[in-house]
Amino acid sequence: MTAGCFSWRADIDALVFRPQEHDGWCAVHRLAFRALLGRREPAPEDCLAYAATHAAAFEAAAAGKIARRGYDAVASLHLTSRDVARLL
């Protein structure tokens, strides 16, 4: 997967992507999309479509968290709905 491409991992019930200029994975659990989409049970397709529409906010949220926490280049991380919402 290339930077910025979103996919769904059913085993962890989350959207995943590799942030630009980062080798680790970033995950956004389906529960975060409840708040972002305002739906009780968002389907994976809904989550993927939302992330694609708001890709810049997801990338910026990941970059900000990586910088704030000082994660190394291969560290994995997760984003919450708040991480993303503050950049929309």
PyMOL Python script that loads the backbone (N, CA, C, O; Angstrom):
from pymol import cmd

cmd.read_pdbstr("""\
ATOM      1  N   MET A   1       0.840  -1.179   0.000  1.00  0.00           N
ATOM      2  CA  MET A   1       0.000   0.000   0.000  1.00  0.00           C
ATOM      3  C   MET A   1       0.884   1.241   0.000  1.00  0.00           C
ATOM      4  O   MET A   1       1.885   1.294   0.715  1.00  0.00           O
ATOM      5  N   THR A   2       0.528   2.209  -0.777  1.00  0.00           N
ATOM      6  CA  THR A   2       1.295   3.443  -0.835  1.00  0.00           C
ATOM      7  C   THR A   2       0.762   4.432   0.191  1.00  0.00           C
ATOM      8  O   THR A   2      -0.336   4.258   0.719  1.00  0.00           O
ATOM      9  N   ALA A   3       1.530   5.451   0.465  1.00  0.00           N
ATOM     10  CA  ALA A   3       1.136   6.455   1.449  1.00  0.00           C
ATOM     11  C   ALA A   3      -0.222   7.042   1.083  1.00  0.00           C
ATOM     12  O   ALA A   3      -0.497   7.352  -0.076  1.00  0.00           O
ATOM     13  N   GLY A   4      -1.060   7.185   2.104  1.00  0.00           N
ATOM     14  CA  GLY A   4      -2.340   7.828   1.898  1.00  0.00           C
ATOM     15  C   GLY A   4      -3.455   6.920   1.414  1.00  0.00           C
ATOM     16  O   GLY A   4      -4.613   7.337   1.405  1.00  0.00           O
ATOM     17  N   CYS A   5      -3.149   5.696   1.011  1.00  0.00           N
ATOM     18  CA  CYS A   5      -4.190   4.775   0.559  1.00  0.00           C
ATOM     19  C   CYS A   5      -4.868   4.151   1.771  1.00  0.00           C
ATOM     20  O   CYS A   5      -4.207   3.666   2.690  1.00  0.00           O
ATOM     21  N   PHE A   6      -6.172   4.173   1.757  1.00  0.00           N
ATOM     22  CA  PHE A   6      -6.931   3.634   2.876  1.00  0.00           C
ATOM     23  C   PHE A   6      -7.430   2.235   2.557  1.00  0.00           C
ATOM     24  O   PHE A   6      -7.810   1.948   1.422  1.00  0.00           O
ATOM     25  N   SER A   7      -7.428   1.367   3.557  1.00  0.00           N
ATOM     26  CA  SER A   7      -8.011   0.037   3.405  1.00  0.00           C
ATOM     27  C   SER A   7      -8.676  -0.329   4.732  1.00  0.00           C
ATOM     28  O   SER A   7      -8.492   0.345   5.745  1.00  0.00           O
ATOM     29  N   TRP A   8      -9.445  -1.401   4.699  1.00  0.00           N
ATOM     30  CA  TRP A   8     -10.161  -1.847   5.883  1.00  0.00           C
ATOM     31  C   TRP A   8      -9.572  -3.151   6.372  1.00  0.00           C
ATOM     32  O   TRP A   8      -9.358  -4.072   5.584  1.00  0.00           O
ATOM     33  N   ARG A   9      -9.308  -3.239   7.663  1.00  0.00           N
ATOM     34  CA  ARG A   9      -8.851  -4.487   8.277  1.00  0.00           C
ATOM     35  C   ARG A   9      -9.962  -5.012   9.171  1.00  0.00           C
ATOM     36  O   ARG A   9     -10.206  -4.492  10.260  1.00  0.00           O
ATOM     37  N   ALA A  10     -10.625  -6.043   8.693  1.00  0.00           N
ATOM     38  CA  ALA A  10     -11.749  -6.616   9.437  1.00  0.00           C
ATOM     39  C   ALA A  10     -11.298  -7.221  10.760  1.00  0.00           C
ATOM     40  O   ALA A  10     -12.059  -7.227  11.728  1.00  0.00           O
ATOM     41  N   ASP A  11     -10.063  -7.731  10.814  1.00  0.00           N
ATOM     42  CA  ASP A  11      -9.598  -8.384  12.039  1.00  0.00           C
ATOM     43  C   ASP A  11      -9.493  -7.417  13.217  1.00  0.00           C
ATOM     44  O   ASP A  11      -9.594  -7.842  14.368  1.00  0.00           O
ATOM     45  N   ILE A  12      -9.294  -6.133  12.951  1.00  0.00           N
ATOM     46  CA  ILE A  12      -9.258  -5.141  14.025  1.00  0.00           C
ATOM     47  C   ILE A  12     -10.397  -4.132  13.911  1.00  0.00           C
ATOM     48  O   ILE A  12     -10.478  -3.189  14.699  1.00  0.00           O
ATOM     49  N   ASP A  13     -11.278  -4.334  12.928  1.00  0.00           N
ATOM     50  CA  ASP A  13     -12.451  -3.483  12.715  1.00  0.00           C
ATOM     51  C   ASP A  13     -12.052  -2.016  12.597  1.00  0.00           C
ATOM     52  O   ASP A  13     -12.603  -1.142  13.266  1.00  0.00           O
ATOM     53  N   ALA A  14     -11.067  -1.775  11.717  1.00  0.00           N
ATOM     54  CA  ALA A  14     -10.537  -0.417  11.596  1.00  0.00           C
ATOM     55  C   ALA A  14     -10.052  -0.120  10.189  1.00  0.00           C
ATOM     56  O   ALA A  14      -9.656  -1.010   9.436  1.00  0.00           O
ATOM     57  N   LEU A  15     -10.097   1.154   9.865  1.00  0.00           N
ATOM     58  CA  LEU A  15      -9.477   1.667   8.653  1.00  0.00           C
ATOM     59  C   LEU A  15      -7.982   1.802   8.952  1.00  0.00           C
ATOM     60  O   LEU A  15      -7.602   2.198  10.054  1.00  0.00           O
ATOM     61  N   VAL A  16      -7.145   1.477   7.984  1.00  0.00           N
ATOM     62  CA  VAL A  16      -5.701   1.629   8.162  1.00  0.00           C
ATOM     63  C   VAL A  16      -5.096   2.337   6.956  1.00  0.00           C
ATOM     64  O   VAL A  16      -5.601   2.246   5.837  1.00  0.00           O
ATOM     65  N   PHE A  17      -4.008   3.040   7.215  1.00  0.00           N
ATOM     66  CA  PHE A  17      -3.243   3.678   6.144  1.00  0.00           C
ATOM     67  C   PHE A  17      -1.843   3.962   6.656  1.00  0.00           C
ATOM     68  O   PHE A  17      -1.596   3.970   7.861  1.00  0.00           O
ATOM     69  N   ARG A  18      -0.934   4.193   5.725  1.00  0.00           N
ATOM     70  CA  ARG A  18       0.419   4.615   6.081  1.00  0.00           C
ATOM     71  C   ARG A  18       0.505   6.118   5.813  1.00  0.00           C
ATOM     72  O   ARG A  18       0.393   6.562   4.671  1.00  0.00           O
ATOM     73  N   PRO A  19       0.704   6.891   6.878  1.00  0.00           N
ATOM     74  CA  PRO A  19       0.822   8.335   6.677  1.00  0.00           C
ATOM     75  C   PRO A  19       2.009   8.670   5.774  1.00  0.00           C
ATOM     76  O   PRO A  19       2.995   7.933   5.726  1.00  0.00           O
ATOM     77  N   GLN A  20       1.903   9.763   5.080  1.00  0.00           N
ATOM     78  CA  GLN A  20       2.985  10.205   4.204  1.00  0.00           C
ATOM     79  C   GLN A  20       4.260  10.378   5.011  1.00  0.00           C
ATOM     80  O   GLN A  20       4.243  10.890   6.131  1.00  0.00           O
ATOM     81  N   GLU A  21       5.376   9.938   4.417  1.00  0.00           N
ATOM     82  CA  GLU A  21       6.693  10.048   5.022  1.00  0.00           C
ATOM     83  C   GLU A  21       6.791   9.310   6.354  1.00  0.00           C
ATOM     84  O   GLU A  21       7.541   9.721   7.239  1.00  0.00           O
ATOM     85  N   HIS A  22       6.034   8.221   6.499  1.00  0.00           N
ATOM     86  CA  HIS A  22       6.053   7.406   7.713  1.00  0.00           C
ATOM     87  C   HIS A  22       5.894   5.947   7.301  1.00  0.00           C
ATOM     88  O   HIS A  22       5.070   5.629   6.443  1.00  0.00           O
ATOM     89  N   ASP A  23       6.668   5.072   7.899  1.00  0.00           N
ATOM     90  CA  ASP A  23       6.616   3.655   7.527  1.00  0.00           C
ATOM     91  C   ASP A  23       5.700   2.826   8.415  1.00  0.00           C
ATOM     92  O   ASP A  23       5.427   1.667   8.103  1.00  0.00           O
ATOM     93  N   GLY A  24       5.226   3.392   9.508  1.00  0.00           N
ATOM     94  CA  GLY A  24       4.312   2.668  10.378  1.00  0.00           C
ATOM     95  C   GLY A  24       2.878   2.790   9.901  1.00  0.00           C
ATOM     96  O   GLY A  24       2.575   3.579   9.006  1.00  0.00           O
ATOM     97  N   TRP A  25       2.002   2.007  10.502  1.00  0.00           N
ATOM     98  CA  TRP A  25       0.584   2.023  10.160  1.00  0.00           C
ATOM     99  C   TRP A  25      -0.177   2.939  11.098  1.00  0.00           C
ATOM    100  O   TRP A  25       0.176   3.093  12.267  1.00  0.00           O
ATOM    101  N   CYS A  26      -1.209   3.533  10.575  1.00  0.00           N
ATOM    102  CA  CYS A  26      -2.133   4.336  11.354  1.00  0.00           C
ATOM    103  C   CYS A  26      -3.505   3.670  11.247  1.00  0.00           C
ATOM    104  O   CYS A  26      -3.960   3.349  10.148  1.00  0.00           O
ATOM    105  N   ALA A  27      -4.153   3.466  12.373  1.00  0.00           N
ATOM    106  CA  ALA A  27      -5.468   2.829  12.398  1.00  0.00           C
ATOM    107  C   ALA A  27      -6.501   3.794  12.976  1.00  0.00           C
ATOM    108  O   ALA A  27      -6.209   4.588  13.870  1.00  0.00           O
ATOM    109  N   VAL A  28      -7.709   3.699  12.442  1.00  0.00           N
ATOM    110  CA  VAL A  28      -8.850   4.472  12.952  1.00  0.00           C
ATOM    111  C   VAL A  28      -9.984   3.471  13.125  1.00  0.00           C
ATOM    112  O   VAL A  28     -10.553   2.987  12.147  1.00  0.00           O
ATOM    113  N   HIS A  29     -10.305   3.168  14.371  1.00  0.00           N
ATOM    114  CA  HIS A  29     -11.310   2.154  14.667  1.00  0.00           C
ATOM    115  C   HIS A  29     -12.701   2.600  14.217  1.00  0.00           C
ATOM    116  O   HIS A  29     -13.003   3.792  14.161  1.00  0.00           O
ATOM    117  N   ARG A  30     -13.529   1.622  13.901  1.00  0.00           N
ATOM    118  CA  ARG A  30     -14.894   1.917  13.468  1.00  0.00           C
ATOM    119  C   ARG A  30     -15.640   2.786  14.486  1.00  0.00           C
ATOM    120  O   ARG A  30     -16.469   3.610  14.099  1.00  0.00           O
ATOM    121  N   LEU A  31     -15.358   2.611  15.773  1.00  0.00           N
ATOM    122  CA  LEU A  31     -16.036   3.417  16.792  1.00  0.00           C
ATOM    123  C   LEU A  31     -15.754   4.909  16.623  1.00  0.00           C
ATOM    124  O   LEU A  31     -16.611   5.737  16.932  1.00  0.00           O
ATOM    125  N   ALA A  32     -14.560   5.260  16.135  1.00  0.00           N
ATOM    126  CA  ALA A  32     -14.257   6.673  15.886  1.00  0.00           C
ATOM    127  C   ALA A  32     -15.166   7.229  14.797  1.00  0.00           C
ATOM    128  O   ALA A  32     -15.541   8.402  14.825  1.00  0.00           O
ATOM    129  N   PHE A  33     -15.515   6.378  13.843  1.00  0.00           N
ATOM    130  CA  PHE A  33     -16.371   6.835  12.750  1.00  0.00           C
ATOM    131  C   PHE A  33     -17.816   7.038  13.188  1.00  0.00           C
ATOM    132  O   PHE A  33     -18.570   7.729  12.504  1.00  0.00           O
ATOM    133  N   ARG A  34     -18.218   6.450  14.315  1.00  0.00           N
ATOM    134  CA  ARG A  34     -19.554   6.727  14.838  1.00  0.00           C
ATOM    135  C   ARG A  34     -19.716   8.227  15.067  1.00  0.00           C
ATOM    136  O   ARG A  34     -20.715   8.827  14.672  1.00  0.00           O
ATOM    137  N   ALA A  35     -18.711   8.818  15.713  1.00  0.00           N
ATOM    138  CA  ALA A  35     -18.769  10.253  15.982  1.00  0.00           C
ATOM    139  C   ALA A  35     -18.593  11.066  14.708  1.00  0.00           C
ATOM    140  O   ALA A  35     -19.301  12.050  14.494  1.00  0.00           O
ATOM    141  N   LEU A  36     -17.663  10.664  13.871  1.00  0.00           N
ATOM    142  CA  LEU A  36     -17.392  11.426  12.648  1.00  0.00           C
ATOM    143  C   LEU A  36     -18.560  11.406  11.670  1.00  0.00           C
ATOM    144  O   LEU A  36     -18.872  12.418  11.042  1.00  0.00           O
ATOM    145  N   LEU A  37     -19.201  10.252  11.546  1.00  0.00           N
ATOM    146  CA  LEU A  37     -20.305  10.104  10.589  1.00  0.00           C
ATOM    147  C   LEU A  37     -21.677  10.317  11.227  1.00  0.00           C
ATOM    148  O   LEU A  37     -22.667  10.511  10.522  1.00  0.00           O
ATOM    149  N   GLY A  38     -21.736  10.282  12.555  1.00  0.00           N
ATOM    150  CA  GLY A  38     -23.015  10.436  13.231  1.00  0.00           C
ATOM    151  C   GLY A  38     -23.932   9.247  13.018  1.00  0.00           C
ATOM    152  O   GLY A  38     -25.155   9.389  13.003  1.00  0.00           O
ATOM    153  N   ARG A  39     -23.339   8.073  12.853  1.00  0.00           N
ATOM    154  CA  ARG A  39     -24.120   6.841  12.657  1.00  0.00           C
ATOM    155  C   ARG A  39     -23.721   5.815  13.705  1.00  0.00           C
ATOM    156  O   ARG A  39     -22.551   5.706  14.069  1.00  0.00           O
ATOM    157  N   ARG A  40     -24.694   5.073  14.179  1.00  0.00           N
ATOM    158  CA  ARG A  40     -24.431   4.070  15.215  1.00  0.00           C
ATOM    159  C   ARG A  40     -23.568   2.920  14.702  1.00  0.00           C
ATOM    160  O   ARG A  40     -22.667   2.471  15.410  1.00  0.00           O
ATOM    161  N   GLU A  41     -23.817   2.446  13.518  1.00  0.00           N
ATOM    162  CA  GLU A  41     -23.079   1.312  12.959  1.00  0.00           C
ATOM    163  C   GLU A  41     -22.599   1.617  11.539  1.00  0.00           C
ATOM    164  O   GLU A  41     -23.161   1.094  10.576  1.00  0.00           O
ATOM    165  N   PRO A  42     -21.578   2.448  11.398  1.00  0.00           N
ATOM    166  CA  PRO A  42     -21.102   2.752  10.042  1.00  0.00           C
ATOM    167  C   PRO A  42     -20.483   1.518   9.390  1.00  0.00           C
ATOM    168  O   PRO A  42     -19.726   0.783  10.024  1.00  0.00           O
ATOM    169  N   ALA A  43     -20.806   1.304   8.144  1.00  0.00           N
ATOM    170  CA  ALA A  43     -20.238   0.183   7.387  1.00  0.00           C
ATOM    171  C   ALA A  43     -18.811   0.533   6.991  1.00  0.00           C
ATOM    172  O   ALA A  43     -18.474   1.709   6.847  1.00  0.00           O
ATOM    173  N   PRO A  44     -17.970  -0.485   6.813  1.00  0.00           N
ATOM    174  CA  PRO A  44     -16.600  -0.211   6.367  1.00  0.00           C
ATOM    175  C   PRO A  44     -16.541   0.667   5.118  1.00  0.00           C
ATOM    176  O   PRO A  44     -15.667   1.526   5.003  1.00  0.00           O
ATOM    177  N   GLU A  45     -17.464   0.453   4.189  1.00  0.00           N
ATOM    178  CA  GLU A  45     -17.480   1.248   2.955  1.00  0.00           C
ATOM    179  C   GLU A  45     -17.728   2.726   3.249  1.00  0.00           C
ATOM    180  O   GLU A  45     -17.152   3.603   2.606  1.00  0.00           O
ATOM    181  N   ASP A  46     -18.596   2.988   4.234  1.00  0.00           N
ATOM    182  CA  ASP A  46     -18.874   4.374   4.632  1.00  0.00           C
ATOM    183  C   ASP A  46     -17.626   5.020   5.231  1.00  0.00           C
ATOM    184  O   ASP A  46     -17.322   6.180   4.954  1.00  0.00           O
ATOM    185  N   CYS A  47     -16.916   4.261   6.047  1.00  0.00           N
ATOM    186  CA  CYS A  47     -15.700   4.766   6.688  1.00  0.00           C
ATOM    187  C   CYS A  47     -14.624   5.050   5.641  1.00  0.00           C
ATOM    188  O   CYS A  47     -13.958   6.083   5.695  1.00  0.00           O
ATOM    189  N   LEU A  48     -14.457   4.138   4.697  1.00  0.00           N
ATOM    190  CA  LEU A  48     -13.465   4.319   3.635  1.00  0.00           C
ATOM    191  C   LEU A  48     -13.796   5.534   2.772  1.00  0.00           C
ATOM    192  O   LEU A  48     -12.907   6.309   2.418  1.00  0.00           O
ATOM    193  N   ALA A  49     -15.063   5.698   2.437  1.00  0.00           N
ATOM    194  CA  ALA A  49     -15.475   6.838   1.620  1.00  0.00           C
ATOM    195  C   ALA A  49     -15.251   8.153   2.364  1.00  0.00           C
ATOM    196  O   ALA A  49     -14.794   9.132   1.773  1.00  0.00           O
ATOM    197  N   TYR A  50     -15.568   8.177   3.652  1.00  0.00           N
ATOM    198  CA  TYR A  50     -15.374   9.389   4.456  1.00  0.00           C
ATOM    199  C   TYR A  50     -13.895   9.739   4.525  1.00  0.00           C
ATOM    200  O   TYR A  50     -13.523  10.901   4.363  1.00  0.00           O
ATOM    201  N   ALA A  51     -13.049   8.742   4.764  1.00  0.00           N
ATOM    202  CA  ALA A  51     -11.608   8.987   4.845  1.00  0.00           C
ATOM    203  C   ALA A  51     -11.066   9.499   3.513  1.00  0.00           C
ATOM    204  O   ALA A  51     -10.225  10.398   3.488  1.00  0.00           O
ATOM    205  N   ALA A  52     -11.538   8.939   2.426  1.00  0.00           N
ATOM    206  CA  ALA A  52     -11.073   9.392   1.107  1.00  0.00           C
ATOM    207  C   ALA A  52     -11.479  10.844   0.861  1.00  0.00           C
ATOM    208  O   ALA A  52     -10.700  11.624   0.314  1.00  0.00           O
ATOM    209  N   THR A  53     -12.688  11.204   1.263  1.00  0.00           N
ATOM    210  CA  THR A  53     -13.173  12.576   1.095  1.00  0.00           C
ATOM    211  C   THR A  53     -12.380  13.556   1.950  1.00  0.00           C
ATOM    212  O   THR A  53     -12.147  14.694   1.543  1.00  0.00           O
ATOM    213  N   HIS A  54     -11.970  13.117   3.128  1.00  0.00           N
ATOM    214  CA  HIS A  54     -11.270  13.976   4.086  1.00  0.00           C
ATOM    215  C   HIS A  54      -9.825  13.525   4.300  1.00  0.00           C
ATOM    216  O   HIS A  54      -9.289  13.626   5.404  1.00  0.00           O
ATOM    217  N   ALA A  55      -9.207  13.029   3.236  1.00  0.00           N
ATOM    218  CA  ALA A  55      -7.847  12.478   3.337  1.00  0.00           C
ATOM    219  C   ALA A  55      -6.862  13.468   3.941  1.00  0.00           C
ATOM    220  O   ALA A  55      -6.003  13.074   4.730  1.00  0.00           O
ATOM    221  N   ALA A  56      -6.970  14.734   3.589  1.00  0.00           N
ATOM    222  CA  ALA A  56      -6.032  15.732   4.117  1.00  0.00           C
ATOM    223  C   ALA A  56      -6.121  15.832   5.638  1.00  0.00           C
ATOM    224  O   ALA A  56      -5.098  15.981   6.307  1.00  0.00           O
ATOM    225  N   ALA A  57      -7.323  15.754   6.185  1.00  0.00           N
ATOM    226  CA  ALA A  57      -7.490  15.826   7.636  1.00  0.00           C
ATOM    227  C   ALA A  57      -6.906  14.588   8.311  1.00  0.00           C
ATOM    228  O   ALA A  57      -6.290  14.699   9.372  1.00  0.00           O
ATOM    229  N   PHE A  58      -7.088  13.414   7.716  1.00  0.00           N
ATOM    230  CA  PHE A  58      -6.526  12.190   8.286  1.00  0.00           C
ATOM    231  C   PHE A  58      -5.001  12.238   8.259  1.00  0.00           C
ATOM    232  O   PHE A  58      -4.346  11.870   9.234  1.00  0.00           O
ATOM    233  N   GLU A  59      -4.440  12.692   7.144  1.00  0.00           N
ATOM    234  CA  GLU A  59      -2.980  12.812   7.024  1.00  0.00           C
ATOM    235  C   GLU A  59      -2.439  13.824   8.040  1.00  0.00           C
ATOM    236  O   GLU A  59      -1.442  13.560   8.712  1.00  0.00           O
ATOM    237  N   ALA A  60      -3.096  14.976   8.147  1.00  0.00           N
ATOM    238  CA  ALA A  60      -2.640  16.008   9.078  1.00  0.00           C
ATOM    239  C   ALA A  60      -2.756  15.541  10.531  1.00  0.00           C
ATOM    240  O   ALA A  60      -1.880  15.827  11.347  1.00  0.00           O
ATOM    241  N   ALA A  61      -3.824  14.831  10.850  1.00  0.00           N
ATOM    242  CA  ALA A  61      -3.993  14.312  12.207  1.00  0.00           C
ATOM    243  C   ALA A  61      -2.891  13.314  12.540  1.00  0.00           C
ATOM    244  O   ALA A  61      -2.343  13.332  13.642  1.00  0.00           O
ATOM    245  N   ALA A  62      -2.571  12.452  11.596  1.00  0.00           N
ATOM    246  CA  ALA A  62      -1.500  11.471  11.822  1.00  0.00           C
ATOM    247  C   ALA A  62      -0.162  12.180  11.973  1.00  0.00           C
ATOM    248  O   ALA A  62       0.597  11.874  12.893  1.00  0.00           O
ATOM    249  N   ALA A  63       0.137  13.121  11.084  1.00  0.00           N
ATOM    250  CA  ALA A  63       1.408  13.844  11.152  1.00  0.00           C
ATOM    251  C   ALA A  63       1.544  14.591  12.478  1.00  0.00           C
ATOM    252  O   ALA A  63       2.616  14.604  13.084  1.00  0.00           O
ATOM    253  N   GLY A  64       0.465  15.204  12.919  1.00  0.00           N
ATOM    254  CA  GLY A  64       0.490  15.927  14.183  1.00  0.00           C
ATOM    255  C   GLY A  64       0.746  15.016  15.362  1.00  0.00           C
ATOM    256  O   GLY A  64       1.530  15.353  16.249  1.00  0.00           O
ATOM    257  N   LYS A  65       0.093  13.863  15.382  1.00  0.00           N
ATOM    258  CA  LYS A  65       0.277  12.930  16.490  1.00  0.00           C
ATOM    259  C   LYS A  65       1.693  12.369  16.489  1.00  0.00           C
ATOM    260  O   LYS A  65       2.303  12.215  17.548  1.00  0.00           O
ATOM    261  N   ILE A  66       2.215  12.064  15.312  1.00  0.00           N
ATOM    262  CA  ILE A  66       3.592  11.554  15.197  1.00  0.00           C
ATOM    263  C   ILE A  66       4.575  12.592  15.745  1.00  0.00           C
ATOM    264  O   ILE A  66       5.483  12.254  16.504  1.00  0.00           O
ATOM    265  N   ALA A  67       4.390  13.845  15.359  1.00  0.00           N
ATOM    266  CA  ALA A  67       5.290  14.910  15.809  1.00  0.00           C
ATOM    267  C   ALA A  67       5.163  15.163  17.314  1.00  0.00           C
ATOM    268  O   ALA A  67       6.171  15.279  18.011  1.00  0.00           O
ATOM    269  N   ARG A  68       3.936  15.246  17.809  1.00  0.00           N
ATOM    270  CA  ARG A  68       3.722  15.531  19.236  1.00  0.00           C
ATOM    271  C   ARG A  68       4.276  14.430  20.125  1.00  0.00           C
ATOM    272  O   ARG A  68       4.857  14.700  21.176  1.00  0.00           O
ATOM    273  N   ARG A  69       4.094  13.200  19.698  1.00  0.00           N
ATOM    274  CA  ARG A  69       4.512  12.074  20.526  1.00  0.00           C
ATOM    275  C   ARG A  69       5.953  11.629  20.263  1.00  0.00           C
ATOM    276  O   ARG A  69       6.500  10.810  21.001  1.00  0.00           O
ATOM    277  N   GLY A  70       6.557  12.169  19.216  1.00  0.00           N
ATOM    278  CA  GLY A  70       7.935  11.808  18.895  1.00  0.00           C
ATOM    279  C   GLY A  70       8.092  10.367  18.440  1.00  0.00           C
ATOM    280  O   GLY A  70       9.111   9.733  18.713  1.00  0.00           O
ATOM    281  N   TYR A  71       7.089   9.851  17.749  1.00  0.00           N
ATOM    282  CA  TYR A  71       7.153   8.466  17.263  1.00  0.00           C
ATOM    283  C   TYR A  71       8.285   8.301  16.253  1.00  0.00           C
ATOM    284  O   TYR A  71       8.557   9.201  15.459  1.00  0.00           O
ATOM    285  N   ASP A  72       8.940   7.141  16.291  1.00  0.00           N
ATOM    286  CA  ASP A  72       9.962   6.887  15.281  1.00  0.00           C
ATOM    287  C   ASP A  72       9.301   6.520  13.962  1.00  0.00           C
ATOM    288  O   ASP A  72       8.080   6.378  13.891  1.00  0.00           O
ATOM    289  N   ALA A  73      10.108   6.368  12.917  1.00  0.00           N
ATOM    290  CA  ALA A  73       9.602   6.224  11.546  1.00  0.00           C
ATOM    291  C   ALA A  73       8.780   4.967  11.308  1.00  0.00           C
ATOM    292  O   ALA A  73       8.022   4.918  10.340  1.00  0.00           O
ATOM    293  N   VAL A  74       8.901   3.956  12.149  1.00  0.00           N
ATOM    294  CA  VAL A  74       8.165   2.709  11.919  1.00  0.00           C
ATOM    295  C   VAL A  74       7.081   2.464  12.965  1.00  0.00           C
ATOM    296  O   VAL A  74       6.434   1.417  12.953  1.00  0.00           O
ATOM    297  N   ALA A  75       6.882   3.412  13.858  1.00  0.00           N
ATOM    298  CA  ALA A  75       5.879   3.235  14.912  1.00  0.00           C
ATOM    299  C   ALA A  75       4.474   3.247  14.327  1.00  0.00           C
ATOM    300  O   ALA A  75       4.173   4.018  13.416  1.00  0.00           O
ATOM    301  N   SER A  76       3.630   2.392  14.858  1.00  0.00           N
ATOM    302  CA  SER A  76       2.222   2.394  14.497  1.00  0.00           C
ATOM    303  C   SER A  76       1.476   3.266  15.501  1.00  0.00           C
ATOM    304  O   SER A  76       1.925   3.457  16.632  1.00  0.00           O
ATOM    305  N   LEU A  77       0.332   3.790  15.072  1.00  0.00           N
ATOM    306  CA  LEU A  77      -0.441   4.665  15.926  1.00  0.00           C
ATOM    307  C   LEU A  77      -1.910   4.541  15.577  1.00  0.00           C
ATOM    308  O   LEU A  77      -2.270   3.943  14.563  1.00  0.00           O
ATOM    309  N   HIS A  78      -2.746   5.102  16.412  1.00  0.00           N
ATOM    310  CA  HIS A  78      -4.169   5.153  16.077  1.00  0.00           C
ATOM    311  C   HIS A  78      -4.666   6.580  16.271  1.00  0.00           C
ATOM    312  O   HIS A  78      -4.138   7.346  17.077  1.00  0.00           O
ATOM    313  N   LEU A  79      -5.684   6.901  15.515  1.00  0.00           N
ATOM    314  CA  LEU A  79      -6.326   8.202  15.620  1.00  0.00           C
ATOM    315  C   LEU A  79      -7.702   8.034  16.231  1.00  0.00           C
ATOM    316  O   LEU A  79      -8.385   7.037  15.993  1.00  0.00           O
ATOM    317  N   THR A  80      -8.100   9.013  17.014  1.00  0.00           N
ATOM    318  CA  THR A  80      -9.446   9.051  17.567  1.00  0.00           C
ATOM    319  C   THR A  80     -10.299   9.986  16.713  1.00  0.00           C
ATOM    320  O   THR A  80      -9.787  10.685  15.838  1.00  0.00           O
ATOM    321  N   SER A  81     -11.577   9.989  16.974  1.00  0.00           N
ATOM    322  CA  SER A  81     -12.445  10.917  16.250  1.00  0.00           C
ATOM    323  C   SER A  81     -12.044  12.365  16.548  1.00  0.00           C
ATOM    324  O   SER A  81     -12.147  13.222  15.670  1.00  0.00           O
ATOM    325  N   ARG A  82     -11.598  12.644  17.749  1.00  0.00           N
ATOM    326  CA  ARG A  82     -11.173  14.003  18.100  1.00  0.00           C
ATOM    327  C   ARG A  82      -9.941  14.427  17.322  1.00  0.00           C
ATOM    328  O   ARG A  82      -9.837  15.578  16.897  1.00  0.00           O
ATOM    329  N   ASP A  83      -8.999  13.496  17.132  1.00  0.00           N
ATOM    330  CA  ASP A  83      -7.793  13.808  16.359  1.00  0.00           C
ATOM    331  C   ASP A  83      -8.160  14.313  14.961  1.00  0.00           C
ATOM    332  O   ASP A  83      -7.585  15.277  14.456  1.00  0.00           O
ATOM    333  N   VAL A  84      -9.136  13.629  14.356  1.00  0.00           N
ATOM    334  CA  VAL A  84      -9.536  13.970  12.985  1.00  0.00           C
ATOM    335  C   VAL A  84     -10.454  15.190  12.982  1.00  0.00           C
ATOM    336  O   VAL A  84     -10.264  16.103  12.179  1.00  0.00           O
ATOM    337  N   ALA A  85     -11.439  15.215  13.864  1.00  0.00           N
ATOM    338  CA  ALA A  85     -12.461  16.276  13.865  1.00  0.00           C
ATOM    339  C   ALA A  85     -11.863  17.656  14.043  1.00  0.00           C
ATOM    340  O   ALA A  85     -12.360  18.615  13.453  1.00  0.00           O
ATOM    341  N   ARG A  86     -10.815  17.787  14.833  1.00  0.00           N
ATOM    342  CA  ARG A  86     -10.239  19.128  15.046  1.00  0.00           C
ATOM    343  C   ARG A  86      -9.596  19.687  13.783  1.00  0.00           C
ATOM    344  O   ARG A  86      -9.299  20.880  13.719  1.00  0.00           O
ATOM    345  N   LEU A  87      -9.380  18.844  12.779  1.00  0.00           N
ATOM    346  CA  LEU A  87      -8.774  19.312  11.526  1.00  0.00           C
ATOM    347  C   LEU A  87      -9.771  19.434  10.384  1.00  0.00           C
ATOM    348  O   LEU A  87      -9.388  19.755   9.259  1.00  0.00           O
ATOM    349  N   LEU A  88     -11.023  19.185  10.656  1.00  0.00           N
ATOM    350  CA  LEU A  88     -12.053  19.313   9.600  1.00  0.00           C
ATOM    351  C   LEU A  88     -12.584  20.725   9.533  1.00  0.00           C
ATOM    352  O   LEU A  88     -13.451  21.020   8.711  1.00  0.00           O
TER     353      LEU A  88
END
""", "prot")
cmd.dss("prot")
cmd.show_as("cartoon", "prot")
cmd.util.cbc("prot")
cmd.orient("prot")
